[in-house]
Amino acid sequence: MTTPATWLSMLFALRYLEPAVVNVVGIALGPVLTLAFNPLLRKGTAILRAEAWVAVGIGVLIGLLVWGSFTGHSGLDRTPGETLVGVALVLVTGVGSVTNVIYSKRLSDAELPPRRVLAVRFFLILAMTWALVAVDDAPGFGPAFGPSALIALLGVALPLYLLQVGIRRTEPITASILLTLSPLFAYVLQLADNRLTPSVLTLGCVAGIVALVSAGTVARLRHDREAKAAESVATV
């Protein structure tokens, strides 16, 4: 259920918010929620102090982006009501995303291979989206099918498979932090869209999040390296 909630809420949120903001709030919210949910859903695992500070910092920058969306400082001008709907949808995206990461990690801990995890995650979203297409009378579905299939393969299926492999090899908080790099690419790509105006606030928040991501990733790598070294010494 969390997979269709994540993807459909993100797609509808793009109607009301700047793409980079949707990426930031929907995905960068992951470390903040992982910090809260991980002890409940995966007992016995530890989150580093540096990762906790990274999550807090990302939460502050997300708050700035939400404020910018309401006050007209983002790259897309929408009414307060439309912005509120968009923010609510990306909050659903964030909750769904972190739940996906944590439960995918639990499935991997249970020795389920990445391809099998993906195979069981997407049945419901396929059924829901085809049902939405069936009741939609938009005329552009036929011409859009080919490009959409290509995007689904290269932009969804392949990255999600690689993500699942990464989740298998890392802690959920690490995977959630690394996922927050995607808003940087979203901001760069949206510069080619003349419907959007470049936003200094969005760029600053995205840059800040990337810096925090780097700090959190370095802290986790150092911790894992030291833990392996200590384990090697103990076994000698």
C-alpha positions in Angstrom: 0.0 0.0 0.0 2.9 2.4 0.8 4.3 2.1 -2.8 1.2 3.4 -4.6 0.7 6.1 -1.9 4.3 7.3 -2.4 4.3 7.4 -6.2 0.7 8.7 -6.8 1.0 11.4 -4.1 4.3 12.6 -5.7 2.8 12.7 -9.2 -0.2 14.7 -8.1 2.0 17.0 -5.9 3.9 18.1 -9.1 0.7 19.9 -10.2 1.1 22.3 -7.3 4.7 22.6 -6.3 8.1 23.1 -7.9 9.7 19.8 -8.9 12.8 20.4 -6.8 10.6 21.2 -3.8 8.6 18.0 -4.4 11.9 16.1 -4.5 13.3 17.8 -1.4 10.2 17.5 0.8 9.1 14.1 -0.4 12.5 12.4 -0.3 14.7 14.5 2.0 11.9 14.1 4.6 13.1 10.4 4.7 16.0 10.9 7.1 13.8 12.8 9.5 11.1 10.2 9.6 13.6 7.3 9.6 15.1 8.8 12.7 11.7 8.6 14.3 10.4 5.3 12.9 13.6 3.2 12.8 13.6 2.3 16.5 10.0 1.2 16.3 10.2 -0.8 13.1 13.7 -2.2 13.4 14.5 -2.7 17.1 18.1 -3.2 18.1 19.6 -1.0 15.4 21.5 2.2 16.2 21.5 5.6 14.5 24.7 7.7 14.7 24.7 11.0 16.5 26.0 12.7 13.3 23.1 11.1 11.3 20.6 12.4 13.9 22.0 16.0 13.4 21.9 15.6 9.7 18.2 14.6 9.9 17.5 17.6 12.1 19.3 20.0 9.7 17.4 18.6 6.8 14.1 19.0 8.7 14.9 22.8 9.2 15.7 23.2 5.5 12.5 21.4 4.5 10.6 23.9 6.7 12.2 26.8 4.8 11.2 25.3 1.5 7.6 24.9 2.7 7.6 28.5 3.9 9.0 29.6 0.5 6.3 27.8 -1.3 3.6 29.6 0.7 5.2 33.0 0.4 6.0 33.0 -3.3 9.8 32.4 -3.0 9.8 29.1 -4.9 10.0 28.6 -8.7 6.3 28.1 -9.2 3.5 30.5 -8.3 0.4 28.9 -6.8 -2.4 30.0 -4.5 -2.1 29.2 -0.8 -4.8 26.5 -1.1 -3.0 24.8 -4.0 0.3 25.0 -2.1 -1.3 23.4 1.0 -2.6 20.5 -1.1 0.9 20.1 -2.7 2.6 20.1 0.8 0.1 17.6 2.1 0.8 15.3 -0.8 4.5 15.4 -0.5 4.2 14.7 3.2 2.4 11.5 2.2 5.2 10.9 -0.2 7.8 11.2 2.5 6.0 8.9 4.9 5.5 6.3 2.2 9.1 6.6 1.1 10.7 6.0 4.5 8.2 3.2 5.2 9.3 1.6 1.9 13.0 1.8 2.8 12.6 0.4 6.3 10.4 -2.5 5.3 12.5 -3.2 2.3 15.4 -3.5 4.7 13.5 -5.9 6.9 12.7 -8.0 3.9 16.4 -8.0 3.0 17.3 -8.9 6.5 15.0 -11.9 6.1 17.3 -13.0 3.1 14.8 -12.0 0.4 16.7 -11.0 -2.8 16.2 -7.5 -4.2 14.4 -8.8 -7.4 11.8 -10.6 -5.2 11.3 -7.5 -3.0 10.5 -5.4 -6.1 8.3 -8.2 -7.5 5.9 -8.1 -4.5 5.9 -4.3 -4.1 4.3 -3.1 -7.3 1.2 -5.2 -7.9 -1.1 -2.7 -6.1 0.3 0.4 -7.8 -0.1 -1.3 -11.2 -3.8 -2.1 -10.5 -4.5 1.4 -9.2 -2.9 3.3 -12.0 -4.5 1.2 -14.8 -7.9 1.8 -13.0 -7.2 5.5 -13.1 -6.3 5.4 -16.8 -9.5 3.5 -17.5 -11.7 6.2 -16.0 -9.6 9.1 -17.5 -10.8 10.5 -20.8 -7.6 12.4 -21.5 -6.8 12.1 -25.3 -3.0 11.9 -25.0 -2.7 8.5 -23.5 -1.8 6.6 -26.8 1.0 8.9 -28.0 2.4 9.1 -24.4 2.5 5.3 -23.9 5.9 4.7 -25.6 7.8 7.5 -23.9 6.2 6.6 -20.6 7.3 3.0 -21.0 10.9 4.1 -21.6 10.8 6.4 -18.5 9.3 3.5 -16.5 12.2 1.3 -17.5 15.1 3.6 -17.2 13.8 6.1 -14.7 11.9 3.9 -12.3 12.6 0.1 -12.7 16.4 0.3 -13.0 16.9 2.9 -10.3 14.6 1.1 -7.9 16.4 -2.2 -8.4 19.7 -0.5 -7.7 18.1 1.2 -4.7 17.0 -2.2 -3.4 20.5 -3.6 -3.8 21.8 -0.6 -1.9 19.2 -1.0 0.9 20.4 -4.6 1.3 23.9 -3.4 2.0 23.3 -0.4 4.2 21.2 0.8 7.1 17.8 2.5 6.3 19.0 5.9 7.6 22.0 5.7 5.2 19.8 4.9 2.3 17.4 7.7 3.2 20.2 10.2 3.4 21.7 9.2 0.1 18.3 9.5 -1.6 18.3 13.2 -0.7 20.9 13.8 -3.4 18.1 13.6 -6.0 16.7 17.1 -5.5 20.0 18.5 -6.8 19.5 16.7 -10.1 15.9 17.8 -10.1 16.8 21.4 -9.7 19.4 21.3 -12.5 16.9 19.5 -14.9 14.1 22.0 -14.1 16.2 24.9 -15.3 15.3 23.9 -18.9 11.6 24.4 -18.2 10.6 27.9 -19.1 7.4 27.7 -17.0 9.6 27.8 -13.8 11.7 30.7 -12.6 15.0 30.0 -10.8 14.6 30.3 -7.0 17.6 31.3 -4.8 15.8 29.9 -1.8 15.3 26.5 -3.4 18.9 26.4 -4.6 20.3 27.3 -1.2 18.2 24.7 0.6 19.1 22.0 -2.0 22.8 22.9 -1.6 22.5 22.8 2.2 20.8 19.4 2.0 23.6 18.0 -0.2 26.2 19.3 2.3 24.4 17.6 5.1 24.0 14.4 3.1 27.8 14.4 2.5 28.5 14.9 6.2 26.1 12.1 7.2 27.5 9.7 4.7 31.1 10.3 5.7 30.1 9.8 9.4 28.5 6.4 8.6 31.4 5.2 6.4 33.9 6.1 9.2 31.7 4.4 11.8 31.4 1.2 9.7 35.2 1.2 9.0 36.0 1.6 12.7 33.5 -1.1 13.7 35.0 -3.6 11.2 38.5 -2.8 12.4 37.4 -3.4 16.1 35.8 -6.7 15.1 38.9 -7.8 13.3 41.0 -7.1 16.4 38.6 -8.9 18.7 38.7 -12.0 16.5 42.5 -12.2 16.4 
